[in-house]
Each structure stands twice: as structure tokens, then as C-alpha cells.
Amino acid sequence: MKLDTFAFFRRLLLIAPLGVSLGGCMTSSPIWEAHFGEALHHSMQAQIIDPDAAMRVSSQPGVDGKAAAAAMDQYDKSFEQPPVSTSPYTIGVSSGK
């Protein structure tokens, strides 16, 4: 091998890591971040059949407030009865009722 070839490869081995390290400093994220979330937005919009449906149809009357409150009170009262206490020694044994 000639001395010039050896010097060329030596310089190349010194310059190559410099080029690789400078390439690592380059940022490409602004290009990627400019379109971040577009796929999600398009997917969400594709799932909406009629975006103006709420503007055209009036809402149906539902249960009035007093009836709804009474229903919720009755529902809450259904959980107030304490459970029947049983002896821990009668697990799996019928109570005879």
C-alpha cells in the first residue's frame, strides 16, 4: 500500500465520525410535528355520520325532574336495607327457610 492511500484512509477515519455526529445534530422533527395528529383527526371525523344532526332535530321530552328525583331516591333506598347476617359457621348449609 502506498503512503498516500494510507494517509487518505486515516483522514477518512477521522472525518467520518465527525460527519456522522453532525448528522445526528440535524433535526427533522419540525417537519414531522407539523402533521402530528392529522391521522387521528381524520379518523375521528370519519366516524361522524352526520355532524349537523344536533342542529336539525329537536330533543325529545324526557322524564320531568320530580319523577327522576323520586326514581333516584327509590334506587338509593333499595341499598339501605342491611344484609341478613349469618353465622360464619353455616357457610354452604341451608337455613331451612
Residue pairs with C-beta under 8 A, 6 or more apart in sequence:
63 71
86 95
